[in-house]
Amino acid sequence: MPPMPPMGPGGKGRGPAGPHSARITAEKPKNARRTLSKLLRYIGRSKYLFFALLGVMLLITVMNLLAPMIQQIAIDCITPNENRTGIDKDKLIETLILLAVVYGVMALASYLQGLFSAKLSQYTVRTMRHDLFESLVHLPIKYIDTHRHGDLMSRMTNDVENISTTVSQSIGSLISGVLTVIGTFVIMLTYSPLLTLISISTIFLTVFVSAKMTKYMKKFFIEQQIILGRLNGHVEEQVTGYRTVVAYTKENDSVEQFKSMSDELRKTGIKAQICGGMMGPLMNCISNFGFVLIAAFGGWFSIEGWITVGTIQAFILYSKQFSRPINEIANQYANIQTAIAGAERIFEVMEAEPEPKGGLLPFNSEEVKGNIDFRDIIFGYDGSKPVLDGLDLRVKQGQKIAIVGATGSGKTTVVNLLTRFYDADAGEITIDGKNICDIPIDELRRSIAIVLQDTVLFSGTIGDNIRCGKPGATDEEVAAAANKAYADEFIDRLPDRYDTPLSEGGSNLSQGQRQLLSIARAVLADPKILILDEATSSVDTRTEMHIQSAMVALMKDRTSLIIAHRLSTIRDADKIVVIDKGVVAEQGSHEELIAAEGRYYELYQTQFAGSKT
């Protein structure tokens, strides 16, 4: 059977303190070079598109380099000098036609650049999104329990989308920038080495300012993404728990909390955008200062007869092209920094240790008998006080074992360890004498089915949700499972029966109906070991009777572990195990435990006769 949602020590499906208790702190800037290297490897997976884009950018660069050169020739055609006093009309017309062709080719190449950039960005983020989601579904339960769900969703959506935008808009500029700087520098040297030296003198100032600004602003962009993840987590909490918010009239508190985080995001965003936006004007200012130097020294060189007026004009254009890539990167720096910060967060999830696959011990889930042993189990969720502290428990094949105890005693933790949602810190758990750590985890979980208190239904039809217990099951098998679970009675009353679509979480069904579907799913899985965790605690008495009948049929000839607060539902269990303070306090039949007047007797009296403790 597919792995079911995790259960924390409180049995509410959330982990030790729930995902929403995980405190997100400001991250330190990570290795940008390493992140860029990994990001480039993803871009390199679409190598044909990348090389096509590279070819187009090379063509654009060549056209950009030719245009000032042709303009210089055209200007010199109409500029009188000592060798020519008139206008060379024929050469001027030829030059202008050539210039028009250059600009036409540049326009077509720019269109292709946009096309290839868009495709490259979408193919890149599709691969990243696939790898990220594959990493998510293979993460350990502990990782999901200790990270905000909204933050994880933000990495899948916002961070990936930021990378898509940046790749689409910036990668072409980066390629063009490198080619343009190299080509422009070579051409400028051929025109005038001295004027070239004057032109590039401002580059050192540009590099110095960029380095200082980069170091200062990156922390704001990382902090912005972290706060955005927290904000998404808050929204996800409020939407998921909307009924609780309304029931306790917490709407205003929720709004205030949202406003507080939103204001924090606004302040950080303003700082980040101001810092990022300052780069462009600063670079333009430095660039314009360079133009002034070229005009001044170029005019002097022209008066001395060292260069022509057309050369000055071409040199100004080339100087602009030389500084343009740096200015473009500066103007896009905010997007680039956001993408790098997002990529770091994405790779952090991808690089997290996946859930272990278990051992290689031969194990066939269909041949499991169901003998379970817990031997001296020690386990704690957060590394502090153990929830289980030396627990020993033996369950024989086909036995129906009820596990009871006070809230927080470790009942659900026993189930979490058996299914390997978590691994014990010490001790050993065996099934049919085989240590579960040596068993392939897929085979282990196929031999176990869980019916939880909080039923989880997925989008799709009723039939699809039952079929989760056995993918590929026929319609007849699904109907038979529903019949055994007593779910067919309400399903047959629905207009589309098994093809009835479910709203989110199955909210168009009652709690009891959702529970019966969960039992039908377990029936279809046909497990050798069955776990019922508070399966009837949130339904009315009449519905509970139907669910109890379904569970009796389901537990037949199976090893069953029943976790219950309602002691009336477990009186006919083969053995009742009382867990207290992480150990088995006592065990036996209902009558034996009542006669012993121990911890079970106290719990029973609390529920049915008033507390006598």
C-alpha positions as CSV (number, residue, x, y, z in Angstrom):
1,M,0.0,0.0,0.0
2,P,1.3,3.5,-0.8
3,P,2.8,5.4,2.2
4,M,0.1,7.3,4.1
5,P,0.5,10.8,5.6
6,P,2.6,11.0,8.7
7,M,1.3,11.0,12.3
8,G,3.0,12.9,15.0
9,P,3.1,12.0,18.6
10,G,-0.3,13.6,19.2
11,G,-1.8,11.6,16.4
12,K,-2.8,14.6,14.3
13,G,-0.7,13.9,11.3
14,R,1.8,16.7,11.8
15,G,5.0,15.6,13.6
16,P,6.5,16.5,16.9
17,A,5.3,20.0,17.0
18,G,3.6,20.3,13.6
19,P,5.1,21.9,10.5
20,H,3.8,25.3,11.5
21,S,5.9,25.4,14.6
22,A,9.2,25.3,12.6
23,R,10.9,28.6,13.1
24,I,12.5,30.0,10.0
25,T,15.6,32.1,10.6
26,A,17.4,34.4,8.3
27,E,19.8,32.4,6.1
28,K,23.4,33.5,5.6
29,P,24.3,34.1,1.9
30,K,25.5,30.9,0.4
31,N,28.1,30.1,-2.3
32,A,26.8,31.9,-5.3
33,R,29.4,30.4,-7.6
34,R,28.4,26.9,-6.6
35,T,24.7,27.7,-7.1
36,L,25.4,29.2,-10.5
37,S,27.4,26.2,-11.5
38,K,24.5,23.9,-10.7
39,L,22.0,26.2,-12.4
40,L,24.2,26.2,-15.6
41,R,24.2,22.4,-15.6
42,Y,20.4,22.5,-15.7
43,I,20.5,25.0,-18.6
44,G,23.1,22.8,-20.3
45,R,20.6,19.9,-20.5
46,S,18.9,21.8,-23.3
47,K,22.2,22.0,-25.2
48,Y,20.7,22.3,-28.7
49,L,18.6,25.3,-27.7
50,F,21.6,26.7,-25.8
51,F,23.9,26.5,-28.9
52,A,21.1,27.9,-31.1
53,L,20.8,30.8,-28.8
54,L,24.6,31.1,-28.7
55,G,24.7,31.2,-32.5
56,V,22.0,33.9,-32.7
57,M,23.7,36.0,-30.0
58,L,27.0,35.7,-32.0
59,L,25.2,37.0,-35.1
60,I,23.6,39.9,-33.1
61,T,27.0,40.7,-31.7
62,V,28.6,40.8,-35.2
63,M,25.9,43.0,-36.5
64,N,26.2,45.3,-33.5
65,L,30.0,45.6,-34.1
66,L,29.5,46.2,-37.8
67,A,26.9,49.0,-37.4
68,P,29.2,51.7,-35.9
69,M,31.9,50.8,-38.4
70,I,29.5,51.3,-41.3
71,Q,28.1,54.5,-39.7
72,Q,31.7,55.8,-39.5
73,I,32.2,55.2,-43.2
74,A,28.9,57.0,-44.0
75,I,29.8,60.0,-41.9
76,D,33.3,60.2,-43.4
77,C,31.6,60.2,-46.9
78,I,29.9,63.5,-46.1
79,T,32.7,65.1,-44.1
80,P,35.1,67.3,-46.0
81,N,38.8,66.6,-45.6
82,E,42.1,67.5,-47.2
83,N,41.6,64.7,-49.9
84,R,37.9,65.3,-50.6
85,T,35.7,68.4,-50.6
86,G,32.4,66.9,-51.9
87,I,30.0,64.1,-50.9
88,D,30.7,60.6,-52.4
89,K,27.0,59.9,-53.2
90,D,27.5,56.4,-54.7
91,K,29.6,55.2,-51.7
92,L,27.1,56.8,-49.3
93,I,24.1,55.0,-50.9
94,E,26.0,51.7,-50.8
95,T,26.9,52.3,-47.2
96,L,23.3,53.1,-46.2
97,I,22.0,50.1,-48.0
98,L,24.5,47.9,-46.2
99,L,23.5,49.5,-42.9
100,A,19.8,48.8,-43.6
101,V,20.7,45.1,-44.2
102,V,22.7,44.9,-41.0
103,Y,19.8,46.4,-39.0
104,G,17.3,44.0,-40.8
105,V,19.4,41.0,-39.9
106,M,19.7,42.3,-36.3
107,A,15.9,42.6,-36.0
108,L,15.4,39.0,-37.2
109,A,18.1,37.7,-35.0
110,S,16.6,39.6,-32.0
111,Y,13.3,37.8,-32.7
112,L,15.0,34.5,-32.7
113,Q,16.8,35.4,-29.5
114,G,13.5,36.0,-27.7
115,L,12.1,32.7,-29.0
116,F,15.1,30.6,-28.1
117,S,15.4,32.3,-24.7
118,A,11.8,31.6,-23.8
119,K,12.1,28.0,-24.8
120,L,15.3,27.5,-23.0
121,S,13.9,29.0,-19.8
122,Q,10.8,26.9,-19.9
123,Y,12.7,23.6,-20.6
124,T,15.1,24.5,-17.8
125,V,12.5,25.2,-15.2
126,R,10.4,22.2,-16.3
127,T,13.4,20.0,-15.5
128,M,14.1,21.8,-12.2
129,R,10.4,21.6,-11.2
130,H,10.3,17.9,-12.0
131,D,13.6,17.2,-10.0
132,L,12.3,19.4,-7.1
133,F,9.0,17.6,-6.9
134,E,10.7,14.2,-7.1
135,S,13.0,15.2,-4.3
136,L,10.0,16.4,-2.2
137,V,8.1,13.2,-2.5
138,H,11.1,11.2,-1.5
139,L,12.0,13.3,1.6
140,P,11.8,11.8,5.0
141,I,8.6,12.5,7.0
142,K,10.7,14.3,9.6
143,Y,11.8,16.9,7.0
144,I,8.2,17.6,6.0
145,D,7.1,17.8,9.6
146,T,9.8,20.3,10.5
147,H,9.4,22.7,7.5
148,R,6.5,25.0,6.8
149,H,4.3,23.6,4.0
150,G,3.8,27.1,2.6
151,D,7.6,27.6,2.4
152,L,8.0,24.4,0.5
153,M,5.2,25.4,-1.9
154,S,6.9,28.8,-2.3
155,R,10.1,27.1,-3.5
156,M,8.1,25.1,-6.0
157,T,6.2,28.1,-7.4
158,N,7.8,31.5,-6.7
159,D,11.4,30.5,-6.7
160,V,11.1,28.4,-9.8
161,E,9.2,31.2,-11.6
162,N,11.9,33.7,-10.7
163,I,14.5,31.5,-12.2
164,S,12.3,31.1,-15.4
165,T,12.1,34.9,-15.7
166,T,15.8,35.5,-15.2
167,V,16.9,32.8,-17.6
168,S,14.5,34.2,-20.2
169,Q,15.5,37.8,-19.8
170,S,19.2,37.6,-18.7
171,I,20.9,34.7,-20.3
172,G,20.9,36.2,-23.7
173,S,22.2,39.5,-22.3
174,L,25.0,37.6,-20.5
175,I,26.1,35.8,-23.7
176,S,25.8,38.9,-25.8
177,G,27.7,40.9,-23.2
178,V,30.7,38.6,-23.1
179,L,30.9,38.5,-26.9
180,T,30.4,42.2,-27.3
181,V,33.0,43.2,-24.8
182,I,35.6,41.1,-26.5
183,G,34.7,42.2,-30.0
184,T,34.4,45.8,-29.1
185,F,37.7,45.9,-27.3
186,V,39.5,44.5,-30.3
187,I,37.9,46.9,-32.8
188,M,38.6,49.9,-30.5
189,L,42.3,48.9,-30.3
190,T,42.5,49.0,-34.1
191,Y,41.0,52.5,-34.2
192,S,43.1,54.1,-31.4
193,P,44.9,52.4,-28.6
194,L,45.3,55.6,-26.7
195,L,41.6,56.4,-26.9
196,T,40.8,52.8,-25.9
197,L,42.9,53.2,-22.8
198,I,41.0,56.3,-21.9
199,S,37.7,54.6,-22.6
200,I,38.3,51.5,-20.4
201,S,39.6,53.6,-17.5
202,T,36.1,53.9,-16.2
203,I,35.7,50.1,-16.2
204,F,37.8,49.8,-13.1
205,L,35.5,52.2,-11.3
206,T,32.5,50.2,-12.5
207,V,33.9,46.9,-11.2
208,F,34.7,48.5,-7.8
209,V,31.2,49.9,-7.4
210,S,29.6,46.7,-8.5
211,A,31.6,44.6,-6.1
212,K,30.7,46.8,-3.1
213,M,27.0,47.0,-4.0
214,T,26.9,43.2,-4.6
215,K,28.2,42.4,-1.1
216,Y,25.7,44.8,0.5
217,M,22.5,43.9,-1.3
218,K,22.5,40.1,-1.6
219,K,21.4,39.6,2.0
220,F,18.2,41.6,1.3
221,F,17.2,39.4,-1.6
222,I,17.7,36.2,0.4
223,E,15.8,37.6,3.3
224,Q,13.0,38.7,0.9
225,Q,12.6,35.1,-0.3
226,I,12.5,33.7,3.2
227,I,9.8,36.2,4.4
228,L,7.8,35.4,1.2
229,G,7.9,31.7,2.1
230,R,6.7,32.5,5.7
231,L,3.9,34.6,4.2
232,N,2.8,31.8,2.0
233,G,2.9,29.4,4.9
234,H,0.6,31.7,6.9
235,V,-1.9,31.9,4.0
236,E,-1.8,28.1,3.6
237,E,-2.5,27.7,7.3
238,Q,-5.4,30.1,7.3
239,V,-7.0,28.5,4.2
240,T,-6.5,25.0,5.5
241,G,-7.8,25.8,9.0
242,Y,-10.4,28.3,7.9
243,R,-13.2,26.7,9.9
244,T,-11.2,26.9,13.1
245,V,-10.3,30.5,12.4
246,V,-14.0,31.4,12.0
247,A,-15.1,29.2,14.9
248,Y,-12.8,31.0,17.3
249,T,-13.4,34.5,15.7
250,K,-9.7,34.8,14.9
251,E,-10.2,36.6,11.6
252,N,-8.9,39.9,12.8
253,D,-5.9,38.3,14.5
254,S,-5.2,36.4,11.3
255,V,-5.4,39.6,9.3
256,E,-3.1,41.4,11.7
257,Q,-0.6,38.7,11.6
258,F,-0.7,38.7,7.8
259,K,-0.3,42.5,7.8
260,S,2.7,42.2,10.1
261,M,4.5,39.7,7.8
262,S,3.3,41.7,4.7
263,D,4.8,44.9,6.1
264,E,8.0,43.1,6.9
265,L,8.1,41.8,3.3
266,R,7.4,45.3,2.0
267,K,10.2,46.8,4.0
268,T,12.7,44.2,3.0
269,G,11.5,44.3,-0.6
270,I,11.9,48.1,-0.7
271,K,15.5,47.8,0.6
272,A,16.3,45.0,-1.9
273,Q,14.7,46.9,-4.9
274,I,16.3,50.2,-3.9
275,C,19.7,48.6,-3.7
276,G,19.1,46.7,-7.0
277,G,17.7,49.8,-8.7
278,M,20.7,51.9,-7.7
279,M,23.1,49.8,-9.7
280,G,21.7,50.9,-13.0
281,P,21.9,54.7,-12.4
282,L,25.3,54.4,-10.9
283,M,26.6,52.4,-13.9
284,N,25.0,54.9,-16.3
285,C,26.6,57.8,-14.5
286,I,30.0,56.2,-14.8
287,S,29.3,55.3,-18.4
288,N,28.3,58.9,-19.2
289,F,31.5,60.2,-17.6
290,G,33.4,57.9,-20.0
291,F,31.5,59.4,-23.0
292,V,32.6,62.9,-21.9
293,L,36.2,61.8,-21.7
294,I,36.0,60.2,-25.2
295,A,34.4,63.3,-26.7
296,A,37.0,65.6,-25.1
297,F,40.1,63.6,-26.0
298,G,38.6,62.5,-29.4
299,G,38.1,66.2,-30.4
300,W,41.6,67.0,-29.4
301,F,42.9,64.0,-31.5
302,S,40.8,65.0,-34.5
303,I,42.1,68.6,-34.3
304,E,45.6,67.1,-34.3
305,G,44.7,65.1,-37.4
306,W,45.2,61.7,-35.7
307,I,41.6,60.5,-36.2
308,T,38.6,61.5,-38.3
309,V,35.3,62.8,-37.0
310,G,33.6,59.5,-38.1
311,T,36.1,57.7,-35.9
312,I,35.0,59.8,-32.9
313,Q,31.4,58.9,-33.6
314,A,32.2,55.2,-34.0
315,F,34.3,55.3,-30.9
316,I,31.5,56.7,-28.8
317,L,29.2,54.0,-30.1
318,Y,31.7,51.3,-29.4
319,S,32.4,52.7,-26.0
320,K,28.7,52.6,-25.3
321,Q,28.6,49.0,-26.5
322,F,31.6,48.2,-24.3
323,S,29.8,49.5,-21.2
324,R,26.3,48.3,-22.1
325,P,26.7,44.7,-20.9
326,I,27.8,45.8,-17.5
327,N,24.9,48.3,-17.3
328,E,22.4,45.7,-18.4
329,I,23.6,43.2,-15.8
330,A,23.5,46.0,-13.2
331,N,19.9,46.9,-14.2
332,Q,18.9,43.2,-14.0
333,Y,20.8,42.6,-10.8
334,A,17.7,42.5,-8.7
335,N,16.2,39.7,-10.8
336,I,19.5,37.9,-10.9
337,Q,20.0,38.0,-7.2
338,T,16.4,36.9,-6.6
339,A,16.9,34.0,-8.9
340,I,20.2,33.0,-7.2
341,A,18.5,33.2,-3.8
342,G,15.6,31.1,-5.1
343,A,18.0,28.5,-6.7
344,E,19.8,28.2,-3.4
345,R,16.5,27.4,-1.7
346,I,15.5,24.9,-4.4
347,F,18.9,23.1,-4.3
348,E,18.7,23.0,-0.5
349,V,15.6,20.8,-0.9
350,M,17.1,18.7,-3.7
351,E,20.3,18.1,-1.7
352,A,18.4,17.0,1.5
353,E,18.9,13.4,2.3
354,P,16.1,11.3,0.8
355,E,14.2,8.8,2.8
356,P,16.2,5.6,3.1
357,K,15.0,2.8,0.9
358,G,15.6,0.2,3.6
359,G,17.7,-2.9,3.4
360,L,18.0,-5.6,0.8
361,L,16.7,-8.5,2.9
362,P,14.3,-10.6,0.8
363,F,10.8,-9.8,1.9
364,N,7.5,-10.5,0.1
365,S,4.6,-8.4,1.5
366,E,2.1,-11.0,0.3
367,E,3.8,-13.7,2.4
368,V,3.9,-11.8,5.7
369,K,2.4,-13.6,8.7
370,G,2.2,-10.6,11.0
371,N,4.3,-11.4,14.0
372,I,5.6,-8.1,15.4
373,D,8.2,-7.5,18.1
374,F,9.3,-4.2,19.7
375,R,12.4,-4.7,21.7
376,D,13.8,-2.1,24.1
377,I,12.7,0.8,21.9
378,I,14.0,4.3,22.7
379,F,12.9,7.2,20.6
380,G,12.5,11.0,20.9
381,Y,11.3,13.4,18.2
382,D,13.5,16.3,18.9
383,G,16.5,14.6,20.6
384,S,15.5,15.7,24.1
385,K,13.3,13.6,26.4
386,P,12.4,10.3,24.8
387,V,8.8,9.6,24.0
388,L,9.4,5.9,24.2
389,D,11.9,4.8,26.8
390,G,12.7,1.1,26.6
391,L,9.3,-0.1,25.2
392,D,8.9,-3.9,24.8
393,L,5.8,-5.3,23.0
394,R,5.1,-8.6,21.2
395,V,2.2,-9.0,18.8
396,K,1.4,-12.5,17.5
397,Q,0.0,-13.3,14.0
398,G,-3.7,-12.5,13.7
399,Q,-4.0,-10.9,17.1
400,K,-6.1,-7.8,17.6
401,I,-4.1,-5.5,19.9
402,A,-5.5,-2.3,21.4
403,I,-3.0,0.4,22.5
404,V,-4.3,2.9,25.0
405,G,-2.8,5.5,27.2
406,A,-2.9,9.2,28.1
407,T,-2.3,11.9,25.4
408,G,1.5,12.1,24.7
409,S,2.2,8.6,26.2
410,G,3.6,7.4,22.8
411,K,0.7,5.4,21.3
412,T,1.0,6.9,17.8
413,T,4.7,6.9,18.0
414,V,4.6,3.1,18.1
415,V,2.9,3.3,14.7
416,N,5.3,5.9,13.3
417,L,8.2,3.6,14.1
418,L,6.5,0.4,12.8
419,T,5.9,2.1,9.4
420,R,9.3,3.7,9.5
421,F,8.0,7.2,9.2
422,Y,10.7,7.7,11.8
423,D,13.5,5.4,12.9
424,A,14.1,4.3,16.5
425,D,17.1,5.8,18.3
426,A,17.8,2.5,19.9
427,G,16.3,-1.0,20.0
428,E,14.9,-3.2,17.3
429,I,11.5,-3.8,15.6
430,T,11.0,-7.0,13.7
431,I,8.2,-8.4,11.5
432,D,8.3,-12.2,11.3
433,G,11.7,-12.1,12.9
434,K,13.2,-9.7,10.3
435,N,14.5,-6.3,11.4
436,I,12.4,-3.7,9.6
437,C,15.5,-1.6,8.9
438,D,16.8,-4.5,6.8
439,I,13.5,-4.8,4.8
440,P,13.0,-2.7,1.6
441,I,10.8,0.1,2.8
442,D,8.3,-0.2,-0.2
443,E,7.7,-3.9,0.7
444,L,7.4,-3.0,4.4
445,R,4.7,-0.5,3.7
446,R,2.8,-2.7,1.2
447,S,2.3,-5.1,4.1
448,I,0.7,-2.4,6.3
449,A,-2.5,-0.5,5.8
450,I,-3.5,2.5,8.0
451,V,-6.9,4.0,8.7
452,L,-6.3,7.4,10.3
453,Q,-8.5,9.6,12.4
454,D,-8.0,12.5,9.9
455,T,-9.0,10.9,6.6
456,V,-7.0,12.0,3.6
457,L,-8.8,12.0,0.3
458,F,-7.3,13.2,-3.0
459,S,-8.7,15.1,-5.9
460,G,-10.5,12.8,-8.3
461,T,-13.4,10.4,-8.1
462,I,-14.6,8.2,-5.3
463,G,-13.3,5.2,-7.3
464,D,-9.9,6.8,-7.7
465,N,-9.6,7.3,-4.0
466,I,-10.5,3.7,-3.2
467,R,-8.1,2.6,-5.9
468,C,-5.2,4.3,-4.0
469,G,-5.0,1.1,-2.0
470,K,-4.3,-1.0,-5.1
471,P,-3.4,0.9,-8.2
472,G,-4.7,-0.9,-11.3
473,A,-7.6,-2.5,-9.4
474,T,-10.6,-3.3,-11.6
475,D,-14.0,-1.7,-11.1
476,E,-15.3,-5.0,-9.7
477,E,-12.5,-5.1,-7.1
478,V,-13.2,-1.5,-6.1
479,A,-16.9,-2.2,-5.7
480,A,-16.2,-5.4,-3.7
481,A,-13.9,-3.4,-1.3
482,A,-16.6,-0.7,-0.9
483,N,-19.2,-3.4,-0.1
484,K,-17.0,-5.0,2.6
485,A,-16.4,-1.5,4.1
486,Y,-20.2,-0.8,4.1
487,A,-19.4,2.2,1.9
488,D,-21.5,1.0,-1.0
489,E,-24.7,2.1,0.7
490,F,-24.0,5.8,0.4
491,I,-22.0,5.5,-2.8
492,D,-25.0,3.9,-4.6
493,R,-27.2,6.9,-3.6
494,L,-24.8,9.3,-5.4
495,P,-25.8,10.3,-9.0
496,D,-22.5,9.1,-10.5
497,R,-21.7,6.5,-7.9
498,Y,-18.0,5.6,-8.1
499,D,-17.4,8.3,-10.8
500,T,-18.6,11.0,-8.4
501,P,-15.9,13.7,-8.2
502,L,-14.7,14.8,-4.8
503,S,-14.1,18.4,-3.8
504,E,-10.9,19.4,-2.1
505,G,-10.3,16.9,0.8
506,G,-13.6,15.2,0.2
507,S,-15.5,18.1,1.8
508,N,-18.7,17.2,-0.1
509,L,-18.9,14.0,2.0
510,S,-19.6,13.7,5.7
511,Q,-16.8,12.7,8.1
512,G,-18.3,9.2,8.4
513,Q,-18.5,8.7,4.7
514,R,-14.9,9.8,4.3
515,Q,-13.9,7.3,6.9
516,L,-15.7,4.5,5.2
517,L,-13.8,5.3,2.0
518,S,-10.6,5.2,3.9
519,I,-11.6,1.7,5.2
520,A,-12.5,0.6,1.7
521,R,-9.1,1.7,0.5
522,A,-7.5,-0.5,3.2
523,V,-9.7,-3.4,2.3
524,L,-8.6,-3.1,-1.3
525,A,-5.0,-3.0,-0.3
526,D,-5.5,-6.4,1.5
527,P,-2.7,-5.9,4.0
528,K,-1.4,-8.5,6.4
529,I,-1.0,-5.8,9.2
530,L,-3.7,-3.3,9.9
531,I,-3.4,-0.1,11.9
532,L,-6.5,1.8,13.1
533,D,-5.6,5.1,14.7
534,E,-8.6,6.7,16.4
535,A,-10.7,5.7,13.3
536,T,-14.0,6.5,15.0
537,S,-13.2,9.3,17.3
538,S,-14.7,12.1,15.3
539,V,-18.0,10.6,14.2
540,D,-21.4,10.2,15.8
541,T,-22.5,7.0,17.6
542,R,-24.7,5.6,14.7
543,T,-21.9,6.2,12.1
544,E,-19.5,4.7,14.6
545,M,-21.5,1.5,14.5
546,H,-21.3,1.3,10.7
547,I,-17.5,2.0,10.9
548,Q,-17.1,-0.6,13.6
549,S,-18.9,-3.2,11.5
550,A,-16.6,-2.4,8.6
551,M,-13.5,-2.6,10.8
552,V,-14.5,-5.9,12.2
553,A,-14.7,-7.3,8.6
554,L,-11.4,-5.6,7.8
555,M,-9.5,-7.0,10.8
556,K,-10.5,-10.6,10.2
557,D,-7.4,-12.8,9.8
558,R,-5.1,-9.9,10.1
559,T,-2.7,-8.6,12.7
560,S,-4.3,-5.4,13.9
561,L,-3.1,-2.6,16.1
562,I,-5.9,-0.3,17.3
563,I,-5.2,3.0,18.9
564,A,-8.2,4.4,20.7
565,H,-9.3,6.9,23.3
566,R,-12.8,5.4,23.5
567,L,-12.2,2.4,25.6
568,S,-15.7,1.0,24.7
569,T,-14.5,0.3,21.2
570,I,-11.7,-2.1,22.2
571,R,-13.3,-4.3,24.9
572,D,-13.3,-7.3,22.5
573,A,-9.6,-6.9,21.6
574,D,-7.4,-10.0,22.2
575,K,-5.0,-7.9,24.3
576,I,-5.1,-4.4,25.6
577,V,-1.7,-2.7,26.0
578,V,-1.4,0.4,28.2
579,I,1.5,2.7,27.5
580,D,2.5,5.1,30.1
581,K,5.6,7.4,30.1
582,G,7.1,5.6,27.1
583,V,6.9,2.0,28.4
584,V,4.3,-0.8,28.5
585,A,2.7,-0.2,31.9
586,E,0.4,-3.3,31.8
587,Q,-1.3,-5.6,29.3
588,G,-4.1,-8.1,29.2
589,S,-7.8,-8.5,28.4
590,H,-10.3,-6.0,29.5
591,E,-11.5,-8.1,32.4
592,E,-8.0,-8.8,33.6
593,L,-7.0,-5.2,33.5
594,I,-10.2,-4.0,35.3
595,A,-9.6,-6.6,38.0
596,A,-6.0,-5.5,38.4
597,E,-7.2,-1.9,39.1
598,G,-4.1,-0.4,37.6
599,R,-3.6,2.3,35.0
600,Y,-6.2,0.9,32.6
601,Y,-8.7,0.8,35.4
602,E,-8.1,4.5,36.1
603,L,-8.6,5.4,32.5
604,Y,-11.8,3.3,32.3
605,Q,-13.2,4.9,35.4
606,T,-12.4,8.3,34.1
607,Q,-14.5,7.7,31.0
608,F,-17.4,5.7,32.4
609,A,-17.6,6.2,36.2
610,G,-15.9,9.5,36.9
611,S,-12.4,9.8,38.0
612,K,-11.3,7.9,41.2
613,T,-7.7,8.9,41.0
